[in-house]
Amino acid sequence: MSLLSNKLRSTTGNGLTFWCPGCDGGHRVAHGEGPGPRWSWNGDVDRPTFTPSVLVRYDGSDAGQDGAPPAVCHSFVTDGRIQFLSDCTHALAGQTVDLGDWNTP
């Protein structure tokens, strides 16, 4: 992965990864041509916008505890801010916050 900015890293297959403060981890979207789901991207590495929404289901620290369903993170990323939808299972559900920064050495 190469760092494009404090907000985005690039990955193979036209992938972009951003840091999600709700999940305390990265989420990947693919843009442009290629197989699989694709998002549109405004091209801004500091204030990215991705459409449509980003839906991630995962087995994380807030997932599958005592028979609970897997964790969900569902958001709109617009102008460098994340609007977390109410179906998120983490503490930022229903809130809008700035996109997290990648911790760089």
BAKOL-959270 format. One record per atom (N, C-alpha, C): residue number from 1; atom name; x, y, z. Coordinates in pm, 1 decimal. Layout:
REM residues N
   resi   name          X          Y          Z
    NUM     CA          X          Y          Z
...
REM end
This chain:
REM residues 105
   resi   name          X          Y          Z
      1      N       83.9     -117.5        0.0
      1     CA        0.0        0.0        0.0
      1      C       88.1      123.5        0.0
      2      N       52.4      219.5      -82.6
      2     CA      128.6      344.4      -80.3
      2      C       38.8      457.3      -30.6
      3      N       97.0      545.0       46.1
      3     CA       24.7      655.9      106.3
      3      C        5.8      765.7        2.4
      4      N     -118.7      801.4      -26.7
      4     CA     -148.8      912.6     -116.7
      4      C     -158.9     1044.1      -40.2
      5      N     -206.9     1034.9       83.1
      5     CA     -224.7     1151.3      170.5
      5      C     -243.3     1098.1      312.4
      6      N     -268.5     1186.7      406.9
      6     CA     -299.9     1142.3      542.8
      6      C     -433.4     1070.1      548.5
      7      N     -515.1     1083.9      443.3
      7     CA     -650.0     1027.5      441.1
      7      C     -661.5      899.6      358.2
      8      N     -580.6      883.3      254.4
      8     CA     -597.3      770.5      162.3
      8      C     -468.0      696.1      135.4
      9      N     -482.5      565.0      119.6
      9     CA     -374.9      479.7       69.1
      9      C     -426.2      412.3      -56.4
     10      N     -336.9      388.6     -150.5
     10     CA     -376.0      317.8     -272.7
     10      C     -338.9      170.7     -258.8
     11      N     -421.0       85.5     -321.3
     11     CA     -397.2      -58.4     -321.4
     11      C     -410.2     -108.3     -464.3
     12      N     -384.4     -235.4     -484.8
     12     CA     -393.1     -292.9     -618.2
     12      C     -536.5     -286.9     -670.5
     13      N     -549.7     -297.3     -802.4
     13     CA     -681.3     -301.3     -864.4
     13      C     -759.9     -172.6     -851.2
     14      N     -692.9      -57.7     -858.6
     14     CA     -757.9       73.0     -841.1
     14      C     -827.6       85.2     -706.8
     15      N     -767.3       27.2     -604.4
     15     CA     -825.2       34.9     -470.7
     15      C     -776.7      156.0     -393.8
     16      N     -864.4      208.0     -310.5
     16     CA     -831.9      315.4     -218.1
     16      C     -879.0      271.0      -79.8
     17      N     -796.4      292.9       19.7
     17     CA     -830.0      255.8      155.7
     17      C     -829.1      380.2      242.2
     18      N     -934.9      395.6      321.7
     18     CA     -942.3      507.7      415.0
     18      C     -955.7      452.7      556.0
     19      N     -912.2      531.9      655.5
     19     CA     -918.7      491.5      794.8
     19      C    -1056.3      526.5      849.7
     20      N    -1121.7      427.7      907.7
     20     CA    -1254.5      447.7      964.8
     20      C    -1242.3      460.3     1116.6
     21      N    -1273.8      576.5     1172.7
     21     CA    -1264.2      592.4     1317.3
     21      C    -1369.8      512.4     1393.7
     22      N    -1478.2      476.5     1329.9
     22     CA    -1580.4      395.4     1395.7
     22      C    -1535.1      252.7     1417.7
     23      N    -1465.2      197.7     1319.1
     23     CA    -1417.5       59.0     1325.8
     23      C    -1274.2       50.0     1375.9
     24      N    -1205.3      163.8     1380.7
     24     CA    -1064.0      168.8     1414.7
     24      C     -985.5       78.0     1321.6
     25      N    -1013.8       93.5     1192.2
     25     CA     -947.3       14.2     1089.9
     25      C     -975.1       70.8      952.4
     26      N     -910.3       13.4      852.6
     26     CA     -924.7       61.0      716.2
     26      C    -1040.0       -4.3      642.6
     27      N    -1101.3       72.4      550.4
     27     CA    -1202.5       21.2      458.0
     27      C    -1154.3       49.3      316.2
     28      N    -1172.5      -50.0      228.0
     28     CA    -1125.1      -38.9       90.3
     28      C    -1241.7      -25.9       -5.1
     29      N    -1227.2       65.8     -100.3
     29     CA    -1320.2       76.9     -211.9
     29      C    -1237.7       72.6     -340.0
     30      N    -1297.0       21.5     -446.6
     30     CA    -1230.8       18.9     -576.8
     30      C    -1301.4      118.0     -668.0
     31      N    -1225.1      185.8     -752.5
     31     CA    -1282.8      284.6     -843.5
     31      C    -1230.7      258.2     -983.9
     32      N    -1291.2      320.7    -1081.4
     32     CA    -1246.6      305.3    -1219.6
     32      C    -1287.9      171.5    -1277.7
     33      N    -1217.3      130.4    -1381.7
     33     CA    -1247.5        6.0    -1451.7
     33      C    -1196.0     -114.4    -1374.9
     34      N    -1265.7     -226.1    -1389.9
     34     CA    -1219.5     -350.2    -1328.8
     34      C    -1335.0     -433.5    -1278.7
     35      N    -1303.2     -554.8    -1235.5
     35     CA    -1408.3     -644.7    -1188.0
     35      C    -1457.6     -607.6    -1048.3
     36      N    -1573.8     -657.1    -1014.9
     36     CA    -1628.1     -638.3     -880.9
     36      C    -1694.1     -504.3     -861.9
     37      N    -1744.7     -479.8     -743.5
     37     CA    -1810.0     -351.1     -714.6
     37      C    -1712.7     -235.3     -732.2
     38      N    -1764.4     -123.2     -783.1
     38     CA    -1683.8       -2.9     -806.5
     38      C    -1756.8      119.2     -754.3
     39      N    -1681.2      212.8     -699.4
     39     CA    -1734.7      338.7     -649.9
     39      C    -1683.2      451.8     -736.9
     40      N    -1757.5      558.1     -743.8
     40     CA    -1703.2      678.5     -806.5
     40      C    -1625.4      753.2     -698.3
     41      N    -1522.8      824.7     -740.5
     41     CA    -1434.8      899.4     -650.1
     41      C    -1413.1     1036.2     -711.2
     42      N    -1416.0     1140.2     -629.9
     42     CA    -1398.4     1276.7     -678.6
     42      C    -1253.3     1311.1     -711.0
     43      N    -1159.0     1222.5     -686.4
     43     CA    -1018.2     1246.0     -718.0
     43      C     -942.6     1326.5     -613.3
     44      N    -1007.8     1369.7     -507.7
     44     CA     -944.7     1450.5     -403.6
     44      C     -887.9     1358.2     -295.7
     45      N     -756.0     1362.0     -276.5
     45     CA     -691.7     1272.9     -179.2
     45      C     -703.7     1323.2      -35.9
     46      N     -737.8     1450.6      -17.0
     46     CA     -750.3     1506.9      117.6
     46      C     -894.9     1517.7      164.6
     47      N     -988.4     1537.1       70.5
     47     CA    -1130.6     1547.7      103.1
     47      C    -1209.3     1457.8        7.5
     48      N    -1185.8     1325.6       17.3
     48     CA    -1248.0     1235.2      -78.9
     48      C    -1399.8     1223.9      -61.9
     49      N    -1465.0     1198.1     -174.4
     49     CA    -1606.3     1161.3     -178.5
     49      C    -1615.8     1031.8     -257.5
     50      N    -1686.0      933.8     -201.6
     50     CA    -1711.6      806.9     -269.8
     50      C    -1862.2      788.0     -280.5
     51      N    -1907.3      742.7     -395.1
     51     CA    -2048.2      707.6     -410.5
     51      C    -2057.3      576.3     -485.4
     52      N    -2151.8      491.2     -450.5
     52     CA    -2255.6      508.5     -349.3
     52      C    -2200.1      487.6     -208.8
     53      N    -2287.6      456.1     -115.1
     53     CA    -2247.5      435.3       23.7
     53      C    -2149.5      318.5       34.5
     54      N    -2077.5      315.2      144.7
     54     CA    -1981.4      208.4      172.4
     54      C    -2040.8      121.2      283.6
     55      N    -2062.9       -6.3      251.7
     55     CA    -2119.6     -101.1      347.6
     55      C    -2016.6     -209.6      374.0
     56      N    -1977.5     -223.7      499.9
     56     CA    -1877.4     -322.8      539.8
     56      C    -1937.7     -408.9      649.9
     57      N    -1930.4     -539.8      631.2
     57     CA    -1968.8     -635.1      736.0
     57      C    -1842.2     -710.3      773.6
     58      N    -1818.2     -727.0      902.0
     58     CA    -1691.5     -785.9      943.8
     58      C    -1704.5     -852.6     1080.0
     59      N    -1607.1     -934.5     1110.1
     59     CA    -1594.3     -993.7     1243.2
     59      C    -1487.5     -915.7     1316.8
     60      N    -1528.4     -817.4     1392.2
     60     CA    -1435.9     -732.1     1465.6
     60      C    -1460.7     -740.5     1614.2
     61      N    -1401.7     -649.4     1689.0
     61     CA    -1414.0     -653.1     1834.8
     61      C    -1557.7     -633.0     1880.4
     62      N    -1641.1     -568.4     1798.0
     62     CA    -1780.8     -548.4     1835.9
     62      C    -1872.7     -646.2     1763.1
     63      N    -1816.0     -753.2     1707.9
     63     CA    -1894.9     -848.9     1629.8
     63      C    -1901.9     -984.5     1698.2
     64      N    -2016.0    -1047.6     1684.1
     64     CA    -2030.4    -1185.8     1725.4
     64      C    -2013.1    -1213.1     1873.2
     65      N    -2026.2    -1113.3     1956.7
     65     CA    -2010.7    -1133.8     2100.1
     65      C    -2139.0    -1193.5     2157.9
     66      N    -2127.4    -1304.2     2227.7
     66     CA    -2242.2    -1369.4     2291.0
     66      C    -2356.5    -1391.2     2193.3
     67      N    -2325.2    -1437.3     2073.4
     67     CA    -2426.9    -1468.1     1975.1
     67      C    -2479.3    -1348.0     1897.9
     68      N    -2420.7    -1230.1     1917.6
     68     CA    -2464.0    -1111.7     1843.8
     68      C    -2428.8    -1128.8     1695.7
     69      N    -2500.7    -1060.7     1607.0
     69     CA    -2470.0    -1072.0     1464.1
     69      C    -2335.7    -1006.6     1430.9
     70      N    -2281.5    -1034.6     1313.5
     70     CA    -2157.0     -969.2     1271.9
     70      C    -2170.3     -816.9     1274.0
     71      N    -2058.0     -750.3     1287.7
     71     CA    -2056.2     -604.4     1292.4
     71      C    -2085.4     -546.0     1154.6
     72      N    -2142.4     -424.9     1154.1
     72     CA    -2176.9     -354.2     1031.6
     72      C    -2124.5     -212.3     1041.7
     73      N    -2064.8     -164.0      933.9
     73     CA    -2028.7      -23.1      920.6
     73      C    -2085.2       22.7      786.8
     74      N    -2178.4      116.6      790.5
     74     CA    -2244.2      164.5      670.0
     74      C    -2236.1      316.5      671.7
     75      N    -2178.7      374.6      566.3
     75     CA    -2153.1      518.1      569.4
     75      C    -2155.4      579.8      430.7
     76      N    -2170.4      712.4      431.8
     76     CA    -2145.1      794.5      313.7
     76      C    -2017.3      871.5      342.8
     77      N    -1923.4      871.2      248.2
     77     CA    -1800.4      948.5      260.6
     77      C    -1812.4     1065.5      164.0
     78      N    -1820.8     1187.7      219.8
     78     CA    -1844.5     1307.5      140.2
     78      C    -1754.0     1420.0      186.6
     79      N    -1674.8     1474.4       94.9
     79     CA    -1585.7     1587.1      124.1
     79      C    -1501.1     1565.3      248.0
     80      N    -1447.3     1443.1      263.5
     80     CA    -1357.1     1413.3      373.1
     80      C    -1424.1     1390.0      507.3
     81      N    -1555.6     1370.8      505.5
     81     CA    -1629.9     1341.4      629.3
     81      C    -1707.7     1212.4      610.1
     82      N    -1727.7     1140.7      720.0
     82     CA    -1802.0     1015.3      716.0
     82      C    -1932.6     1034.0      791.0
     83      N    -2042.9     1009.2      719.7
     83     CA    -2174.2     1008.0      782.7
     83      C    -2209.1      862.1      809.0
     84      N    -2203.2      822.2      934.6
     84     CA    -2234.0      685.0      972.3
     84      C    -2385.5      668.5      981.8
     85      N    -2436.9      568.7      913.7
     85     CA    -2580.5      545.1      913.1
     85      C    -2623.5      469.6     1038.2
     86      N    -2752.8      466.8     1063.1
     86     CA    -2803.8      411.2     1188.5
     86      C    -2789.8      259.6     1198.2
     87      N    -2759.9      191.4     1085.4
     87     CA    -2742.7       45.7     1093.6
     87      C    -2601.7        4.3     1134.1
     88      N    -2512.9      101.2     1159.3
     88     CA    -2379.0       68.9     1210.4
     88      C    -2391.8        6.9     1349.2
     89      N    -2303.4      -86.2     1378.7
     89     CA    -2304.8     -149.9     1510.1
     89      C    -2201.8      -90.1     1605.5
     90      N    -2125.4        8.5     1560.3
     90     CA    -2025.6       70.2     1647.9
     90      C    -2079.3      199.8     1709.4
     91      N    -2000.5      258.3     1797.1
     91     CA    -2043.6      372.6     1877.9
     91      C    -2067.6      500.3     1797.7
     92      N    -2020.4      509.3     1672.3
     92     CA    -2039.9      631.5     1593.7
     92      C    -2165.0      626.9     1505.2
     93      N    -2247.3      524.7     1520.7
     93     CA    -2371.7      515.1     1443.4
     93      C    -2452.8      643.2     1459.4
     94      N    -2502.3      696.0     1345.8
     94     CA    -2584.1      816.3     1347.4
     94      C    -2506.6      946.3     1355.4
     95      N    -2374.3      940.8     1357.8
     95     CA    -2292.2     1061.5     1369.6
     95      C    -2217.3     1088.3     1239.6
     96      N    -2174.7     1213.0     1221.6
     96     CA    -2089.4     1252.3     1109.4
     96      C    -1960.1     1306.8     1167.7
     97      N    -1847.7     1252.1     1122.9
     97     CA    -1716.7     1290.8     1175.2
     97      C    -1618.3     1306.4     1059.8
     98      N    -1505.2     1369.8     1087.9
     98     CA    -1399.4     1380.8      987.4
     98      C    -1340.5     1243.7      959.1
     99      N    -1299.5     1223.6      835.9
     99     CA    -1229.9     1101.9      797.4
     99      C    -1103.6     1090.4      881.5
    100      N    -1074.0      970.7      930.4
    100     CA     -956.1      950.7     1013.4
    100      C     -827.4      961.5      934.8
    101      N     -719.7      992.9     1003.6
    101     CA     -586.3      997.2      944.4
    101      C     -518.4      863.3      961.0
    102      N     -441.7      822.5      860.8
    102     CA     -354.1      705.6      875.9
    102      C     -240.0      748.2      966.6
    103      N     -205.7      664.5     1061.1
    103     CA      -90.5      690.8     1146.8
    103      C       33.8      662.1     1067.0
    104      N      115.1      762.4     1045.7
    104     CA      237.2      745.8      968.7
    104      C      357.9      765.1     1059.9
    105      N      461.5      684.8     1040.4
    105     CA      580.3      697.2     1126.0
    105      C      653.0      828.1     1105.0
REM end
